[in-house]
Amino acid sequence: MREISPNPEKVVNFSFIINRASLSVLKTRLVAVQIKN
């Protein structure tokens, strides 16, 4: 295990993509709840 990442930009982009994906999932859940109500 390397302590220093060989390409930190890729790690940042990866976490950014995960954050955007989870945000879109939360938005779709909120919309679904509003439609049910």
Secondary structure by P-SEA (a helix, b strand, c coil): cccccccaaaaaaaaaaaaaaaaaaaaaaaaaaaaac
